[in-house]
Amino acid sequence: MVNASTPVPRQAWSVLIVSTLAFTVCFMVWMMFGVIGIPLKKTLGLNATEFGLLMATPVLTGSLIRVPLGIWTDKYGGRIVMTVLMAVTVPAIWLMSYATAFWHFLVIGLFVGLAGGSFSVGTPYVARWFPKSRQGMAMGVYGAGNSGSAVNKFIAPALLVVGGWTLVPQVYAGAMLATVILFWFFSHSDPKHLVPSNTRFVDQLKMLKDPKVLKYCQYYSIVFGGYVALALWMVQYYVGEYGLSIQTAALLAACFSLPGGVLRAFGGVLSDRFGAHQVTWWVMWVSWVCLFLLSYPQTDFTVLTVDGPKSFHIGLNVYTFTALMFVLGVAWAFGKASVFKYIGDDFPDNIGTVSGIVGLAGGLGGFVLPIMFGALMDLTGIRSSAFMLMYGVVWVSLIWMYWTEVRRTELMGSKAPAFSLKG
């Protein structure tokens, strides 16, 4: 239960607000290729696999840097690490507008992708400013910066119309620079939040041996890795599947990205109230249902009836598809928060390290999945094969969760979840 009387320092709220703003801008930059990649695909003559690689490249560095960033945050503090991280990305974002060849975008994208590592800095940074009973809320609010993906889908298409794709990285570079300045002046540091300096890098990486950490990595590869992958993939999916313009496609894709980011804060509150396990279990089942329906391709078939052959069509129209994506986005918002509630509960002294490891797994999911989406589409010619793949990944998590958590849950008696909630 949340103890509403637990005092929260005034500085904690300032840290939470400015950190969430910084993460929103970082995520907006990280997802930039999800929109500008569409005109680049046509200009560079890319196939689906190459297009997937283009979008996934920034996700790679944003994922790989997460573990060291989490460790550095434990050791040096979130304020200095976040400031330096954002400042380093500004020149790379600006240079993006001068790229002309495919390899230019891949190389520069690796440096732009550093912005994605900001999650492993801000999560332990904001969590340590709040009491344990409020950490789920704090990490959920900060994680709502995922909505930067939706912000990108609102801003980038408008900039494309005004000045072409080159205007997007130029404006984003300016936005990142302004955010660096705001963050530095409105954030704070507390030496008590630092891990003792004698803690070794190797000692912290031993967390990888913990089976709980591996399980949380699997969960997060779906709710975050899948979110990132589909946020990148959806605009071109709408354009190809339903023949929409980039502007309309981006607006509809935001119906998935926006709740998938903003509602993470509410997911943190639910996780504080009902526990990480219950929220995650329901998230996985809702994901399973949505992905099952989304996997079905557009199908035409003919049936021989007593009155002769009759043709039928089965497939999701754009409205049903968008509604299912909205539900999936809401579920994954809750799931992203609940996974980190697990971490806050089980590893209170190593939040930075464990969140970096779990964030790495989620980010690598966001890197690998778009490439696999493209490869499957080139191989099968079926766009919904992306959802078929995600459906299989969810099955793995449901089975893993059942054997390690659900079978050990007491369904009746004083320790049952329903009993404890009433108490």
C-alpha positions in Angstrom: 0.0 0.0 0.0 1.2 3.5 -0.7 1.8 5.6 2.4 0.5 9.0 1.4 2.0 10.6 4.5 5.6 9.8 3.5 7.3 13.1 3.0 8.7 13.9 -0.5 11.4 16.7 -0.7 10.5 19.6 -2.9 13.7 19.0 -4.9 12.4 15.5 -5.7 9.5 17.0 -7.7 11.8 19.4 -9.6 14.2 16.5 -10.5 11.2 14.4 -11.6 9.7 17.1 -13.8 12.9 18.2 -15.5 14.2 14.6 -16.0 10.9 13.6 -17.6 11.2 16.5 -20.0 14.8 15.5 -20.8 13.8 11.9 -21.4 10.9 13.0 -23.7 13.2 15.0 -25.9 15.8 12.2 -25.9 13.2 9.7 -27.0 11.8 12.0 -29.6 15.3 12.2 -31.1 15.9 8.4 -30.7 12.7 7.7 -32.8 13.5 10.3 -35.5 14.0 7.7 -38.3 10.5 6.4 -37.7 9.2 9.4 -39.8 12.1 10.7 -41.8 13.1 7.2 -42.8 10.1 7.0 -45.1 11.3 9.7 -47.6 14.9 8.4 -47.1 13.7 4.9 -48.1 12.5 6.3 -51.4 15.5 8.5 -52.0 18.1 5.8 -51.2 16.1 3.0 -52.8 16.1 0.7 -49.7 14.4 -2.6 -49.4 12.4 -3.6 -46.3 15.4 -5.2 -44.5 17.7 -2.2 -45.2 14.9 0.1 -44.0 14.6 -1.9 -40.8 18.4 -1.6 -40.3 18.2 2.2 -40.9 15.6 2.6 -38.2 17.2 0.2 -35.8 20.7 1.6 -35.9 20.2 4.4 -33.3 18.5 1.8 -31.0 21.6 -0.3 -31.0 23.9 2.2 -29.3 21.1 3.5 -27.1 20.8 -0.1 -25.9 24.5 -1.0 -25.5 25.3 2.1 -23.5 22.6 1.5 -21.0 24.6 -0.8 -18.6 27.6 1.5 -18.3 25.3 4.5 -18.0 23.4 2.8 -15.2 26.6 2.0 -13.4 28.0 5.5 -13.9 24.7 7.0 -12.5 25.1 4.9 -9.4 28.7 6.1 -9.0 28.7 9.7 -10.2 25.1 10.8 -10.0 22.3 11.3 -12.5 22.7 15.0 -12.9 26.2 15.1 -14.4 25.7 11.9 -16.4 22.5 13.0 -18.0 23.8 16.5 -18.8 27.0 15.1 -20.5 25.0 12.4 -22.4 22.6 14.9 -23.9 25.3 17.4 -24.8 27.3 14.8 -26.7 24.4 14.0 -29.0 23.8 17.6 -30.2 26.6 17.7 -32.9 25.6 14.3 -34.2 21.9 15.3 -34.5 22.9 18.4 -36.5 25.2 16.5 -38.8 22.4 14.2 -39.8 21.0 16.9 -42.0 24.2 16.8 -44.2 24.2 13.0 -44.7 23.7 11.8 -48.3 24.6 8.1 -48.4 23.1 5.1 -46.6 26.3 4.4 -44.6 26.4 8.1 -43.6 23.0 7.6 -41.9 24.1 4.4 -40.2 27.3 5.9 -38.8 25.7 9.1 -37.6 22.7 7.2 -36.3 25.0 5.3 -34.0 26.0 8.6 -32.3 22.4 10.0 -32.3 21.3 6.7 -30.7 23.2 7.6 -27.5 20.2 9.6 -26.5 18.3 6.4 -26.0 20.6 5.5 -23.1 19.0 8.3 -21.1 16.5 5.9 -19.6 19.1 4.1 -17.5 20.3 7.4 -16.1 17.0 8.9 -15.2 15.3 5.8 -13.7 17.7 5.4 -10.8 18.2 9.1 -10.5 14.5 9.9 -9.9 13.8 6.8 -7.9 16.3 7.6 -5.2 14.7 10.9 -4.6 11.4 9.2 -3.5 10.5 6.7 -0.7 10.1 3.1 -1.7 6.3 3.4 -1.5 6.4 6.1 -4.2 9.1 4.7 -6.5 6.7 3.0 -8.8 4.9 6.2 -9.4 8.2 8.2 -9.8 9.7 5.7 -12.3 6.4 5.5 -14.1 6.2 9.3 -14.5 9.7 9.5 -15.7 9.1 6.6 -18.1 6.2 8.5 -19.5 8.9 10.3 -21.5 8.5 7.4 -23.9 5.7 9.6 -25.3 8.5 11.4 -27.1 7.9 8.8 -29.8 4.4 10.3 -30.2 5.7 13.8 -30.1 8.0 12.9 -32.9 5.0 11.7 -34.9 3.3 15.1 -34.5 6.3 17.3 -35.1 8.4 15.6 -37.7 5.6 15.3 -40.4 4.9 19.0 -40.0 8.6 19.8 -40.4 8.8 17.5 -43.5 6.1 19.6 -45.1 7.7 22.9 -44.3 11.3 22.2 -45.2 11.9 18.6 -46.1 13.5 15.9 -44.0 16.7 17.9 -43.4 14.8 20.4 -41.3 13.9 17.7 -38.7 17.5 17.0 -37.3 18.3 20.7 -37.3 15.2 21.5 -35.2 15.8 18.5 -33.0 19.5 19.5 -32.4 18.3 22.9 -31.2 15.7 21.3 -28.9 18.3 19.0 -27.4 20.6 21.9 -26.7 17.9 23.9 -25.0 17.0 20.8 -22.9 20.6 20.4 -21.7 20.5 24.0 -20.4 17.1 23.6 -18.7 18.1 20.3 -17.1 21.3 21.6 -15.6 19.7 24.6 -14.0 16.6 22.8 -12.5 18.0 19.4 -11.5 19.8 18.6 -8.2 22.3 16.1 -6.8 22.6 14.3 -3.5 25.8 12.6 -2.4 23.8 10.1 -0.3 22.4 8.6 -3.6 25.8 7.4 -4.8 27.0 3.9 -4.6 30.3 3.7 -2.6 33.3 4.3 -4.9 34.9 1.0 -4.1 32.1 -0.8 -5.9 33.7 -2.5 -8.9 32.3 -2.7 -12.4 32.7 -6.5 -12.4 30.9 -6.9 -9.1 27.9 -5.0 -10.4 27.7 -7.0 -13.6 27.4 -10.2 -11.5 23.7 -9.3 -11.5 23.5 -11.0 -14.9 23.7 -14.3 -13.1 20.5 -13.7 -11.2 17.6 -15.6 -12.9 15.2 -12.9 -11.8 17.2 -10.3 -13.8 17.1 -12.6 -16.9 13.3 -13.0 -16.5 12.8 -9.2 -16.2 14.9 -8.8 -19.4 12.5 -11.1 -21.2 9.5 -9.2 -20.0 11.0 -5.9 -21.0 12.1 -7.0 -24.4 8.4 -7.2 -25.1 6.8 -4.2 -23.4 9.7 -1.8 -24.3 11.5 -3.5 -27.1 8.3 -4.3 -28.9 7.1 -0.7 -28.2 10.2 0.8 -29.7 10.1 -1.5 -32.7 6.4 -1.0 -33.5 6.7 2.8 -32.9 9.4 2.9 -35.6 7.6 0.5 -37.9 4.0 1.8 -37.7 4.1 4.9 -39.9 5.4 2.9 -42.9 3.0 0.1 -42.1 0.0 2.4 -42.4 1.4 3.9 -45.6 2.0 0.5 -47.2 -1.0 -1.4 -45.9 -3.7 1.3 -46.1 -2.3 3.7 -48.6 -2.3 6.7 -46.3 -0.2 9.8 -46.5 2.8 10.2 -44.1 0.9 12.9 -42.1 -2.2 10.8 -41.6 -0.2 7.6 -41.0 1.9 9.4 -38.3 -1.2 10.7 -36.6 -2.8 7.2 -36.4 0.5 5.7 -35.3 0.5 8.1 -32.4 -2.6 6.3 -31.1 -0.2 3.5 -30.2 2.8 5.6 -29.2 1.1 8.2 -27.1 -0.7 6.0 -24.6 2.3 3.7 -24.7 4.3 6.5 -23.2 2.0 8.8 -21.2 0.1 6.0 -19.3 3.3 4.5 -18.0 2.9 6.8 -15.0 -0.5 5.3 -14.3 1.0 1.9 -14.6 3.5 2.8 -11.9 0.7 3.8 -9.6 -1.1 0.5 -10.3 2.1 -1.4 -9.7 2.5 0.3 -6.3 -1.1 -0.6 -5.4 -1.6 -4.1 -6.7 2.0 -5.3 -7.1 4.3 -5.9 -10.1 3.3 -9.5 -10.7 -0.5 -8.9 -11.1 -0.1 -6.0 -13.4 2.5 -7.8 -15.6 0.4 -11.0 -15.8 -2.6 -9.1 -17.1 -0.4 -7.1 -19.5 0.9 -10.3 -21.1 -2.6 -11.8 -21.6 -3.9 -8.5 -23.2 -0.9 -8.5 -25.4 -1.5 -12.1 -26.4 -5.1 -11.4 -27.5 -4.2 -8.1 -29.4 -1.3 -9.6 -31.3 -3.3 -12.7 -32.2 -5.8 -10.5 -33.9 -3.2 -8.2 -35.5 -1.3 -11.2 -36.9 -4.1 -12.2 -39.3 -3.2 -11.0 -42.8 -5.6 -9.5 -45.4 -7.1 -12.6 -46.9 -9.4 -13.3 -49.9 -10.8 -16.7 -50.4 -13.5 -18.5 -52.3 -16.0 -21.0 -50.9 -17.9 -23.5 -53.1 -21.6 -23.2 -51.9 -24.8 -24.9 -53.2 -25.4 -21.7 -55.1 -22.0 -21.6 -56.7 -18.6 -20.1 -55.7 -18.7 -17.1 -53.3 -15.7 -14.9 -52.5 -15.0 -13.5 -49.0 -12.5 -11.1 -47.6 -11.2 -11.2 -44.0 -8.9 -8.5 -42.7 -8.6 -5.6 -40.2 -9.8 -2.3 -41.6 -7.8 0.8 -40.5 -10.2 1.6 -37.6 -10.1 -1.8 -36.0 -6.4 -2.0 -36.5 -5.9 1.4 -34.8 -8.2 0.4 -31.9 -6.2 -2.8 -31.3 -2.9 -0.9 -31.5 -4.3 1.6 -28.9 -5.1 -1.2 -26.5 -1.7 -2.8 -27.0 0.0 0.6 -26.3 -2.0 1.0 -23.1 -1.0 -2.6 -22.0 2.6 -2.1 -22.7 2.6 1.3 -20.9 1.5 -0.5 -17.8 4.0 -3.3 -18.4 7.0 -1.0 -18.7 6.1 0.4 -15.3 5.4 -2.9 -13.6 8.7 -4.5 -14.8 10.6 -1.6 -13.1 8.5 -2.0 -10.0 9.9 -5.5 -9.8 13.4 -4.1 -10.0 12.7 -1.5 -7.3 11.3 -4.2 -5.0 13.9 -6.9 -5.6 17.1 -4.8 -6.1 16.7 -1.5 -4.1 20.5 -1.1 -3.7 21.4 -1.8 -7.3 18.6 0.0 -9.2 21.0 1.7 -11.6 22.9 -1.5 -12.5 19.8 -3.7 -12.9 17.8 -1.1 -14.7 20.7 -0.7 -17.1 20.8 -4.5 -17.8 17.1 -4.8 -18.2 17.0 -1.6 -20.3 19.8 -3.1 -22.4 17.6 -6.2 -23.1 14.6 -4.0 -24.0 16.7 -1.8 -26.2 18.2 -4.7 -28.0 14.7 -6.0 -28.6 14.0 -2.6 -30.2 17.1 -3.0 -32.4 16.6 -6.6 -33.5 12.9 -6.6 -34.1 12.7 -3.9 -36.8 15.4 -5.8 -38.8 13.5 -9.0 -38.3 10.2 -7.3 -39.4 11.9 -6.2 -42.6 13.5 -9.6 -43.2 10.2 -11.4 -42.7 8.4 -9.0 -45.0 11.0 -9.5 -47.7 10.8 -13.2 -47.2 7.0 -13.7 -47.0 5.5 -10.5 -48.5 3.1 -10.4 -45.5 3.2 -7.1 -43.5 1.4 -8.6 -40.5 4.3 -11.1 -40.1 5.7 -8.5 -37.7 2.8 -9.2 -35.4 3.1 -12.9 -35.8 6.7 -12.6 -34.5 5.7 -10.6 -31.5 2.9 -13.0 -30.8 5.4 -15.8 -30.5 7.6 -13.7 -28.2 4.7 -13.1 -25.8 4.0 -16.8 -25.6 7.6 -17.3 -24.3 7.0 -14.7 -21.5 3.6 -16.2 -20.6 5.1 -19.7 -20.2 8.1 -18.4 -18.2 5.9 -16.3 -15.9 3.5 -19.2 -15.3 6.2 -21.6 -14.2 8.2 -19.1 -12.1 5.5 -17.0 -10.5 1.9 -18.1 -11.1 2.3 -21.7 -10.0 3.8 -20.5 -6.8 0.9 -18.1 -6.0 -1.5 -19.1 -3.3 -5.0 -18.8 -4.8 -6.9 -19.3 -1.6 -6.1 -18.5 2.0 -4.6 -15.6 3.9 -1.7 -15.2 1.5 -3.9 -15.0 -1.6 -3.6 -11.7 -3.6 -7.4 -11.1 -3.3 -7.2 -11.5 0.5 -4.3 -9.2 0.9 -5.8 -6.5 -1.2 -8.9 -6.5 1.0 -6.6 -6.1 4.0 
